[in-house]
Amino acid sequence: MTETAEQILVVDDARDIREPLGQYLKKQGFRVRLAASAAEARGIVETARIGLVVLDVMMPGEDGLSLCRWLVARGGPPVILLTAMADETDRIVGLELGADDYVTKPFNPRELLARVRAVLRRAPPSAPTLDATPRRFAGWTHDPAARACGTTTGARPN
């Protein structure tokens, strides 16, 4: 596993699915984060660089479809819905909400792995997160957020 390996977030309230799937994906070279709820997943997505989310639909509290909608609205990582809901209408709703793929339980881990790799191949690389903290050096200030550079007295150079 390398530092450049994509980080996958597995969100499922069922520990007996979440943990073995996480271990399987780690063995395949991915970095993996696990979440047991949508609320926990939101916190991880807000603070970590996630390349893809494998998301259960039926969870207590906020369901996976709502979390999927939130991820899509904020331009978040690609989503593969992983659910026991196998009805054609459920698949269509999930895909129309913005999911990139839909896998029904029970599932073959090798098939899910192939789908993860396929979605990651299609997804644009995630942009690096840059520190926007202003820096001061040798009488100058650089403010990345404002895209400005000037003297510490406020005067701008010619």
PyMOL CGO cylinders between C-alpha atoms (Angstrom):
from pymol import cmd
from pymol.cgo import CYLINDER

trace = [
    CYLINDER, 0.00, 0.00, 0.00, 1.31, 3.46, -0.90, 0.3, 1, 1, 1, 1, 1, 1,
    CYLINDER, 1.31, 3.46, -0.90, 0.56, 6.96, 0.29, 0.3, 1, 1, 1, 1, 1, 1,
    CYLINDER, 0.56, 6.96, 0.29, -1.03, 7.62, -3.11, 0.3, 1, 1, 1, 1, 1, 1,
    CYLINDER, -1.03, 7.62, -3.11, -3.54, 4.79, -2.70, 0.3, 1, 1, 1, 1, 1, 1,
    CYLINDER, -3.54, 4.79, -2.70, -7.12, 6.04, -2.86, 0.3, 1, 1, 1, 1, 1, 1,
    CYLINDER, -7.12, 6.04, -2.86, -8.91, 6.26, 0.46, 0.3, 1, 1, 1, 1, 1, 1,
    CYLINDER, -8.91, 6.26, 0.46, -12.28, 4.54, 0.49, 0.3, 1, 1, 1, 1, 1, 1,
    CYLINDER, -12.28, 4.54, 0.49, -14.98, 5.21, 3.06, 0.3, 1, 1, 1, 1, 1, 1,
    CYLINDER, -14.98, 5.21, 3.06, -17.22, 2.22, 3.83, 0.3, 1, 1, 1, 1, 1, 1,
    CYLINDER, -17.22, 2.22, 3.83, -20.48, 3.30, 5.48, 0.3, 1, 1, 1, 1, 1, 1,
    CYLINDER, -20.48, 3.30, 5.48, -22.68, 0.50, 6.80, 0.3, 1, 1, 1, 1, 1, 1,
    CYLINDER, -22.68, 0.50, 6.80, -24.43, 0.06, 10.14, 0.3, 1, 1, 1, 1, 1, 1,
    CYLINDER, -24.43, 0.06, 10.14, -23.83, -3.72, 10.00, 0.3, 1, 1, 1, 1, 1, 1,
    CYLINDER, -23.83, -3.72, 10.00, -20.42, -4.40, 11.55, 0.3, 1, 1, 1, 1, 1, 1,
    CYLINDER, -20.42, -4.40, 11.55, -20.36, -7.90, 10.01, 0.3, 1, 1, 1, 1, 1, 1,
    CYLINDER, -20.36, -7.90, 10.01, -20.33, -6.27, 6.54, 0.3, 1, 1, 1, 1, 1, 1,
    CYLINDER, -20.33, -6.27, 6.54, -18.42, -3.05, 7.25, 0.3, 1, 1, 1, 1, 1, 1,
    CYLINDER, -18.42, -3.05, 7.25, -15.35, -4.54, 8.92, 0.3, 1, 1, 1, 1, 1, 1,
    CYLINDER, -15.35, -4.54, 8.92, -14.68, -7.55, 6.62, 0.3, 1, 1, 1, 1, 1, 1,
    CYLINDER, -14.68, -7.55, 6.62, -15.23, -5.35, 3.56, 0.3, 1, 1, 1, 1, 1, 1,
    CYLINDER, -15.23, -5.35, 3.56, -12.79, -2.81, 4.97, 0.3, 1, 1, 1, 1, 1, 1,
    CYLINDER, -12.79, -2.81, 4.97, -10.19, -5.52, 5.54, 0.3, 1, 1, 1, 1, 1, 1,
    CYLINDER, -10.19, -5.52, 5.54, -10.71, -6.90, 2.03, 0.3, 1, 1, 1, 1, 1, 1,
    CYLINDER, -10.71, -6.90, 2.03, -10.23, -3.47, 0.44, 0.3, 1, 1, 1, 1, 1, 1,
    CYLINDER, -10.23, -3.47, 0.44, -7.09, -2.88, 2.54, 0.3, 1, 1, 1, 1, 1, 1,
    CYLINDER, -7.09, -2.88, 2.54, -5.66, -6.18, 1.27, 0.3, 1, 1, 1, 1, 1, 1,
    CYLINDER, -5.66, -6.18, 1.27, -6.30, -4.90, -2.26, 0.3, 1, 1, 1, 1, 1, 1,
    CYLINDER, -6.30, -4.90, -2.26, -4.10, -1.86, -1.61, 0.3, 1, 1, 1, 1, 1, 1,
    CYLINDER, -4.10, -1.86, -1.61, -6.63, 0.80, -0.63, 0.3, 1, 1, 1, 1, 1, 1,
    CYLINDER, -6.63, 0.80, -0.63, -6.60, 2.99, 2.43, 0.3, 1, 1, 1, 1, 1, 1,
    CYLINDER, -6.60, 2.99, 2.43, -9.94, 2.49, 4.19, 0.3, 1, 1, 1, 1, 1, 1,
    CYLINDER, -9.94, 2.49, 4.19, -12.01, 4.43, 6.69, 0.3, 1, 1, 1, 1, 1, 1,
    CYLINDER, -12.01, 4.43, 6.69, -15.12, 2.91, 8.29, 0.3, 1, 1, 1, 1, 1, 1,
    CYLINDER, -15.12, 2.91, 8.29, -18.31, 4.59, 9.47, 0.3, 1, 1, 1, 1, 1, 1,
    CYLINDER, -18.31, 4.59, 9.47, -21.36, 3.03, 11.14, 0.3, 1, 1, 1, 1, 1, 1,
    CYLINDER, -21.36, 3.03, 11.14, -23.73, 5.93, 10.41, 0.3, 1, 1, 1, 1, 1, 1,
    CYLINDER, -23.73, 5.93, 10.41, -24.35, 8.81, 8.04, 0.3, 1, 1, 1, 1, 1, 1,
    CYLINDER, -24.35, 8.81, 8.04, -23.42, 11.30, 10.78, 0.3, 1, 1, 1, 1, 1, 1,
    CYLINDER, -23.42, 11.30, 10.78, -20.07, 9.59, 11.33, 0.3, 1, 1, 1, 1, 1, 1,
    CYLINDER, -20.07, 9.59, 11.33, -19.49, 9.49, 7.56, 0.3, 1, 1, 1, 1, 1, 1,
    CYLINDER, -19.49, 9.49, 7.56, -20.20, 13.24, 7.24, 0.3, 1, 1, 1, 1, 1, 1,
    CYLINDER, -20.20, 13.24, 7.24, -17.53, 13.96, 9.84, 0.3, 1, 1, 1, 1, 1, 1,
    CYLINDER, -17.53, 13.96, 9.84, -14.99, 11.84, 8.01, 0.3, 1, 1, 1, 1, 1, 1,
    CYLINDER, -14.99, 11.84, 8.01, -15.78, 13.38, 4.61, 0.3, 1, 1, 1, 1, 1, 1,
    CYLINDER, -15.78, 13.38, 4.61, -15.41, 16.87, 6.11, 0.3, 1, 1, 1, 1, 1, 1,
    CYLINDER, -15.41, 16.87, 6.11, -11.91, 16.14, 7.46, 0.3, 1, 1, 1, 1, 1, 1,
    CYLINDER, -11.91, 16.14, 7.46, -10.34, 13.48, 5.23, 0.3, 1, 1, 1, 1, 1, 1,
    CYLINDER, -10.34, 13.48, 5.23, -9.54, 13.19, 1.56, 0.3, 1, 1, 1, 1, 1, 1,
    CYLINDER, -9.54, 13.19, 1.56, -11.91, 10.41, 0.45, 0.3, 1, 1, 1, 1, 1, 1,
    CYLINDER, -11.91, 10.41, 0.45, -11.67, 9.04, -3.09, 0.3, 1, 1, 1, 1, 1, 1,
    CYLINDER, -11.67, 9.04, -3.09, -14.84, 6.93, -3.06, 0.3, 1, 1, 1, 1, 1, 1,
    CYLINDER, -14.84, 6.93, -3.06, -17.71, 6.03, -0.71, 0.3, 1, 1, 1, 1, 1, 1,
    CYLINDER, -17.71, 6.03, -0.71, -19.27, 2.56, -0.50, 0.3, 1, 1, 1, 1, 1, 1,
    CYLINDER, -19.27, 2.56, -0.50, -22.60, 3.35, 1.09, 0.3, 1, 1, 1, 1, 1, 1,
    CYLINDER, -22.60, 3.35, 1.09, -25.38, 1.24, 2.58, 0.3, 1, 1, 1, 1, 1, 1,
    CYLINDER, -25.38, 1.24, 2.58, -28.86, 2.60, 1.84, 0.3, 1, 1, 1, 1, 1, 1,
    CYLINDER, -28.86, 2.60, 1.84, -30.85, 1.29, 4.82, 0.3, 1, 1, 1, 1, 1, 1,
    CYLINDER, -30.85, 1.29, 4.82, -29.36, 2.62, 8.05, 0.3, 1, 1, 1, 1, 1, 1,
    CYLINDER, -29.36, 2.62, 8.05, -31.03, 3.82, 11.24, 0.3, 1, 1, 1, 1, 1, 1,
    CYLINDER, -31.03, 3.82, 11.24, -31.31, 7.59, 11.51, 0.3, 1, 1, 1, 1, 1, 1,
    CYLINDER, -31.31, 7.59, 11.51, -30.26, 9.28, 8.30, 0.3, 1, 1, 1, 1, 1, 1,
    CYLINDER, -30.26, 9.28, 8.30, -30.38, 6.81, 5.42, 0.3, 1, 1, 1, 1, 1, 1,
    CYLINDER, -30.38, 6.81, 5.42, -27.80, 6.32, 2.69, 0.3, 1, 1, 1, 1, 1, 1,
    CYLINDER, -27.80, 6.32, 2.69, -29.88, 8.03, 0.01, 0.3, 1, 1, 1, 1, 1, 1,
    CYLINDER, -29.88, 8.03, 0.01, -29.91, 11.24, 2.03, 0.3, 1, 1, 1, 1, 1, 1,
    CYLINDER, -29.91, 11.24, 2.03, -26.14, 11.03, 2.57, 0.3, 1, 1, 1, 1, 1, 1,
    CYLINDER, -26.14, 11.03, 2.57, -25.65, 10.31, -1.14, 0.3, 1, 1, 1, 1, 1, 1,
    CYLINDER, -25.65, 10.31, -1.14, -27.69, 13.41, -2.01, 0.3, 1, 1, 1, 1, 1, 1,
    CYLINDER, -27.69, 13.41, -2.01, -25.53, 15.50, 0.38, 0.3, 1, 1, 1, 1, 1, 1,
    CYLINDER, -25.53, 15.50, 0.38, -22.29, 14.13, -1.11, 0.3, 1, 1, 1, 1, 1, 1,
    CYLINDER, -22.29, 14.13, -1.11, -23.41, 14.85, -4.66, 0.3, 1, 1, 1, 1, 1, 1,
    CYLINDER, -23.41, 14.85, -4.66, -24.64, 18.37, -3.79, 0.3, 1, 1, 1, 1, 1, 1,
    CYLINDER, -24.64, 18.37, -3.79, -21.25, 19.32, -2.37, 0.3, 1, 1, 1, 1, 1, 1,
    CYLINDER, -21.25, 19.32, -2.37, -19.28, 17.78, -5.24, 0.3, 1, 1, 1, 1, 1, 1,
    CYLINDER, -19.28, 17.78, -5.24, -18.07, 14.97, -3.02, 0.3, 1, 1, 1, 1, 1, 1,
    CYLINDER, -18.07, 14.97, -3.02, -16.42, 11.71, -3.98, 0.3, 1, 1, 1, 1, 1, 1,
    CYLINDER, -16.42, 11.71, -3.98, -18.08, 9.08, -6.18, 0.3, 1, 1, 1, 1, 1, 1,
    CYLINDER, -18.08, 9.08, -6.18, -20.58, 6.80, -4.44, 0.3, 1, 1, 1, 1, 1, 1,
    CYLINDER, -20.58, 6.80, -4.44, -21.34, 3.10, -4.84, 0.3, 1, 1, 1, 1, 1, 1,
    CYLINDER, -21.34, 3.10, -4.84, -24.57, 2.17, -3.12, 0.3, 1, 1, 1, 1, 1, 1,
    CYLINDER, -24.57, 2.17, -3.12, -24.40, -1.24, -1.45, 0.3, 1, 1, 1, 1, 1, 1,
    CYLINDER, -24.40, -1.24, -1.45, -27.82, -2.41, -0.34, 0.3, 1, 1, 1, 1, 1, 1,
    CYLINDER, -27.82, -2.41, -0.34, -30.29, -5.23, 0.13, 0.3, 1, 1, 1, 1, 1, 1,
    CYLINDER, -30.29, -5.23, 0.13, -32.85, -3.19, -1.81, 0.3, 1, 1, 1, 1, 1, 1,
    CYLINDER, -32.85, -3.19, -1.81, -32.79, -5.04, -5.13, 0.3, 1, 1, 1, 1, 1, 1,
    CYLINDER, -32.79, -5.04, -5.13, -35.94, -3.68, -6.74, 0.3, 1, 1, 1, 1, 1, 1,
    CYLINDER, -35.94, -3.68, -6.74, -35.46, -1.98, -10.10, 0.3, 1, 1, 1, 1, 1, 1,
    CYLINDER, -35.46, -1.98, -10.10, -37.15, 1.20, -8.82, 0.3, 1, 1, 1, 1, 1, 1,
    CYLINDER, -37.15, 1.20, -8.82, -34.70, 1.39, -5.88, 0.3, 1, 1, 1, 1, 1, 1,
    CYLINDER, -34.70, 1.39, -5.88, -31.73, 1.10, -8.26, 0.3, 1, 1, 1, 1, 1, 1,
    CYLINDER, -31.73, 1.10, -8.26, -33.12, 3.81, -10.52, 0.3, 1, 1, 1, 1, 1, 1,
    CYLINDER, -33.12, 3.81, -10.52, -33.75, 6.18, -7.59, 0.3, 1, 1, 1, 1, 1, 1,
    CYLINDER, -33.75, 6.18, -7.59, -30.22, 5.64, -6.27, 0.3, 1, 1, 1, 1, 1, 1,
    CYLINDER, -30.22, 5.64, -6.27, -28.63, 6.29, -9.64, 0.3, 1, 1, 1, 1, 1, 1,
    CYLINDER, -28.63, 6.29, -9.64, -30.82, 9.32, -10.30, 0.3, 1, 1, 1, 1, 1, 1,
    CYLINDER, -30.82, 9.32, -10.30, -29.77, 10.79, -6.94, 0.3, 1, 1, 1, 1, 1, 1,
    CYLINDER, -29.77, 10.79, -6.94, -26.21, 10.72, -8.21, 0.3, 1, 1, 1, 1, 1, 1,
    CYLINDER, -26.21, 10.72, -8.21, -24.75, 7.38, -7.17, 0.3, 1, 1, 1, 1, 1, 1,
    CYLINDER, -24.75, 7.38, -7.17, -22.11, 6.12, -9.59, 0.3, 1, 1, 1, 1, 1, 1,
    CYLINDER, -22.11, 6.12, -9.59, -23.02, 2.45, -9.20, 0.3, 1, 1, 1, 1, 1, 1,
    CYLINDER, -23.02, 2.45, -9.20, -25.42, 0.20, -7.31, 0.3, 1, 1, 1, 1, 1, 1,
    CYLINDER, -25.42, 0.20, -7.31, -24.55, -3.23, -5.89, 0.3, 1, 1, 1, 1, 1, 1,
    CYLINDER, -24.55, -3.23, -5.89, -27.08, -5.47, -4.15, 0.3, 1, 1, 1, 1, 1, 1,
    CYLINDER, -27.08, -5.47, -4.15, -26.47, -7.64, -1.09, 0.3, 1, 1, 1, 1, 1, 1,
    CYLINDER, -26.47, -7.64, -1.09, -25.44, -10.37, -0.88, 0.3, 1, 1, 1, 1, 1, 1,
    CYLINDER, -25.44, -10.37, -0.88, -22.52, -9.40, -3.08, 0.3, 1, 1, 1, 1, 1, 1,
    CYLINDER, -22.52, -9.40, -3.08, -19.33, -10.95, -4.38, 0.3, 1, 1, 1, 1, 1, 1,
    CYLINDER, -19.33, -10.95, -4.38, -16.37, -8.96, -2.96, 0.3, 1, 1, 1, 1, 1, 1,
    CYLINDER, -16.37, -8.96, -2.96, -14.42, -9.43, -6.21, 0.3, 1, 1, 1, 1, 1, 1,
    CYLINDER, -14.42, -9.43, -6.21, -17.28, -7.91, -8.21, 0.3, 1, 1, 1, 1, 1, 1,
    CYLINDER, -17.28, -7.91, -8.21, -17.50, -4.97, -5.81, 0.3, 1, 1, 1, 1, 1, 1,
    CYLINDER, -17.50, -4.97, -5.81, -13.71, -4.52, -6.10, 0.3, 1, 1, 1, 1, 1, 1,
    CYLINDER, -13.71, -4.52, -6.10, -14.01, -4.46, -9.91, 0.3, 1, 1, 1, 1, 1, 1,
    CYLINDER, -14.01, -4.46, -9.91, -16.76, -1.84, -9.67, 0.3, 1, 1, 1, 1, 1, 1,
    CYLINDER, -16.76, -1.84, -9.67, -14.69, 0.25, -7.21, 0.3, 1, 1, 1, 1, 1, 1,
    CYLINDER, -14.69, 0.25, -7.21, -11.75, 0.21, -9.62, 0.3, 1, 1, 1, 1, 1, 1,
    CYLINDER, -11.75, 0.21, -9.62, -14.00, 1.05, -12.58, 0.3, 1, 1, 1, 1, 1, 1,
    CYLINDER, -14.00, 1.05, -12.58, -15.56, 4.05, -10.80, 0.3, 1, 1, 1, 1, 1, 1,
    CYLINDER, -15.56, 4.05, -10.80, -12.14, 5.29, -9.67, 0.3, 1, 1, 1, 1, 1, 1,
    CYLINDER, -12.14, 5.29, -9.67, -10.83, 5.06, -13.24, 0.3, 1, 1, 1, 1, 1, 1,
    CYLINDER, -10.83, 5.06, -13.24, -13.68, 7.30, -14.42, 0.3, 1, 1, 1, 1, 1, 1,
    CYLINDER, -13.68, 7.30, -14.42, -13.50, 9.78, -11.54, 0.3, 1, 1, 1, 1, 1, 1,
    CYLINDER, -13.50, 9.78, -11.54, -11.34, 12.88, -11.95, 0.3, 1, 1, 1, 1, 1, 1,
    CYLINDER, -11.34, 12.88, -11.95, -8.42, 12.95, -9.54, 0.3, 1, 1, 1, 1, 1, 1,
    CYLINDER, -8.42, 12.95, -9.54, -9.27, 14.77, -6.35, 0.3, 1, 1, 1, 1, 1, 1,
    CYLINDER, -9.27, 14.77, -6.35, -7.63, 18.16, -6.01, 0.3, 1, 1, 1, 1, 1, 1,
    CYLINDER, -7.63, 18.16, -6.01, -5.05, 18.54, -3.29, 0.3, 1, 1, 1, 1, 1, 1,
    CYLINDER, -5.05, 18.54, -3.29, -6.12, 20.53, -0.26, 0.3, 1, 1, 1, 1, 1, 1,
    CYLINDER, -6.12, 20.53, -0.26, -4.02, 23.67, 0.07, 0.3, 1, 1, 1, 1, 1, 1,
    CYLINDER, -4.02, 23.67, 0.07, -3.33, 25.53, 3.27, 0.3, 1, 1, 1, 1, 1, 1,
    CYLINDER, -3.33, 25.53, 3.27, -4.91, 28.99, 2.99, 0.3, 1, 1, 1, 1, 1, 1,
    CYLINDER, -4.91, 28.99, 2.99, -3.12, 30.41, 6.04, 0.3, 1, 1, 1, 1, 1, 1,
    CYLINDER, -3.12, 30.41, 6.04, -1.40, 33.75, 5.30, 0.3, 1, 1, 1, 1, 1, 1,
    CYLINDER, -1.40, 33.75, 5.30, 2.38, 33.58, 5.57, 0.3, 1, 1, 1, 1, 1, 1,
    CYLINDER, 2.38, 33.58, 5.57, 4.77, 36.37, 6.54, 0.3, 1, 1, 1, 1, 1, 1,
    CYLINDER, 4.77, 36.37, 6.54, 8.39, 36.45, 5.46, 0.3, 1, 1, 1, 1, 1, 1,
    CYLINDER, 8.39, 36.45, 5.46, 11.09, 39.12, 4.99, 0.3, 1, 1, 1, 1, 1, 1,
    CYLINDER, 11.09, 39.12, 4.99, 8.62, 42.00, 5.29, 0.3, 1, 1, 1, 1, 1, 1,
    CYLINDER, 8.62, 42.00, 5.29, 6.12, 40.42, 2.90, 0.3, 1, 1, 1, 1, 1, 1,
    CYLINDER, 6.12, 40.42, 2.90, 2.76, 38.76, 3.40, 0.3, 1, 1, 1, 1, 1, 1,
    CYLINDER, 2.76, 38.76, 3.40, 1.36, 36.07, 1.12, 0.3, 1, 1, 1, 1, 1, 1,
    CYLINDER, 1.36, 36.07, 1.12, -2.39, 35.41, 1.45, 0.3, 1, 1, 1, 1, 1, 1,
    CYLINDER, -2.39, 35.41, 1.45, -3.33, 32.34, -0.67, 0.3, 1, 1, 1, 1, 1, 1,
    CYLINDER, -3.33, 32.34, -0.67, -7.06, 32.74, 0.01, 0.3, 1, 1, 1, 1, 1, 1,
    CYLINDER, -7.06, 32.74, 0.01, -7.03, 36.32, -1.31, 0.3, 1, 1, 1, 1, 1, 1,
    CYLINDER, -7.03, 36.32, -1.31, -4.46, 35.47, -3.97, 0.3, 1, 1, 1, 1, 1, 1,
    CYLINDER, -4.46, 35.47, -3.97, -2.47, 38.48, -2.82, 0.3, 1, 1, 1, 1, 1, 1,
    CYLINDER, -2.47, 38.48, -2.82, 1.08, 39.29, -1.90, 0.3, 1, 1, 1, 1, 1, 1,
    CYLINDER, 1.08, 39.29, -1.90, 2.18, 42.56, -0.33, 0.3, 1, 1, 1, 1, 1, 1,
    CYLINDER, 2.18, 42.56, -0.33, 4.42, 44.15, 2.24, 0.3, 1, 1, 1, 1, 1, 1,
    CYLINDER, 4.42, 44.15, 2.24, 3.53, 43.71, 5.88, 0.3, 1, 1, 1, 1, 1, 1,
    CYLINDER, 3.53, 43.71, 5.88, 2.78, 47.45, 6.05, 0.3, 1, 1, 1, 1, 1, 1,
    CYLINDER, 2.78, 47.45, 6.05, -0.03, 46.93, 3.56, 0.3, 1, 1, 1, 1, 1, 1,
    CYLINDER, -0.03, 46.93, 3.56, 1.63, 48.66, 0.63, 0.3, 1, 1, 1, 1, 1, 1,
    CYLINDER, 1.63, 48.66, 0.63, 1.66, 46.62, -2.55, 0.3, 1, 1, 1, 1, 1, 1,
    CYLINDER, 1.66, 46.62, -2.55, 4.82, 46.35, -4.61, 0.3, 1, 1, 1, 1, 1, 1,
    CYLINDER, 4.82, 46.35, -4.61, 4.84, 47.84, -8.14, 0.3, 1, 1, 1, 1, 1, 1,
]
cmd.load_cgo(trace, "trace")
